Amino acid sequence: MAHDDSKGVEKAYTPSSGLAVSIDDPVENPGLPPHRERLTDKDPKAAKRAERTIYTLFYLSVAASIWAVAAYMLFPIEDMEFTSIRQNNLFIGLGIAFALLAIGVGAIHWSKTLMSDKEHVEERHGTRGSEETRAAVIESFRQANEESGFGRRKMIRNSLFAALVASILPGITLFRGLAPHDGNDPVALLKQTMWKEGSYLTRDPSGTRIKASDVTLGSAFHVIPEELANTSHDDGYLNEKAKAMVLMVRMRPEQLTEREERKDWSYDGIVAYSKVCTHVGCPVALYEQHTHHLLCPCHQSQFDVSDEAKVVFGPASRPLPQLPITVDDEGYLIAKSDFTEPVGPTFWEIH
């Protein structure tokens, strides 16, 4: 940096040129670089080739979506065989991935080769809702349609619509996997567990019967029916346990809020509720003695055990089903019946 005392102007010295330039001189705006026309702008044949490439990609996306649907049927996941499950995931995934990839590549190629390639400058202005503004918006859409060729390039437009519609089909097809495949009503299956009148409440997993006198205030027991404890693990044990598992707690009887018709569902402050969260079926197993709340660790739904396990927080939409209980002549806790409503998530359209 040099200083010229005779003029009082600071100058910057550039070693490469040996010149001193006044830093007070304004820098001229170089503007935009010269516009380079694309091949598709100069050659109609190149534009036609680009158009064919674009709608071919869109139709390939349609084919890939159809393939994903076909793969779902060709490699049924219901067979529960490792090879079939692997092929089902592989080929459906490839179909969906290629369908979306082809739409993306086609859209980018369209914008880079056929849409308007001119630079535009738009001055900022205040947002208004006047008629002039509305007219300007309509004109903008008209210009966008004209510049993109969306209205006149029918093959590209129609193939894009077909690809977008077809890309939804694999997802819709996969929902079929949620439906029962053996003719059974899922609501009825979730309403029927291994609990029945007279079933002993036993510790999970030992199968030891529980006396009411063994359940102290504030304690929590993980409970299964005695019939399940004696079931072989090869006889659908895990499926039945997933429906029948129960959490039992004890509090002071006066702390319970119970409807009149449910007052005999508990015994001396002991209540039992399904451990299957009514949100998406995670096991509810975290009991907070001070608040009497049960917490689902998956999505933090909380249920108030003192008030019929009603939802106090989180995404769950209904209380945990209650298991009616009592004691036998020897003081062992037994079930009065099965659950009176389906256990588990509510997305089975439970009424």
ABEGO torsion letter per residue (X at the ends): XBBBAAAGBBBBBBAAAGBBBBAABBBBBAEBBBBBBBAAAABAAAAAAAAAAAAAAAAAAAAAAAAAAAAAAABBAAAGBAAAAAAAAAAAAAAAAAAAAAAAAAAAAAAAAABBABBBBBBBBBBBABAAAAAAAAAAAAAAAAAAGAAABAAAAAAAAAAAAAAAAAAAAAAAAABBAAGBBAAAAAABBABBBGBBBBBOAAGBBBBAAABBBGBBBBBBBAAAAABBAAAGAAAAAAAABBBBBBBBAAABBBBAAAAAABBGGBBBBBABBAAAGBBBABBBAAAGBBBBAAAGBBBBAABGGBBABEABABBBBBBBBBBBAAGBBBBABBBABBBEBAAAGBX
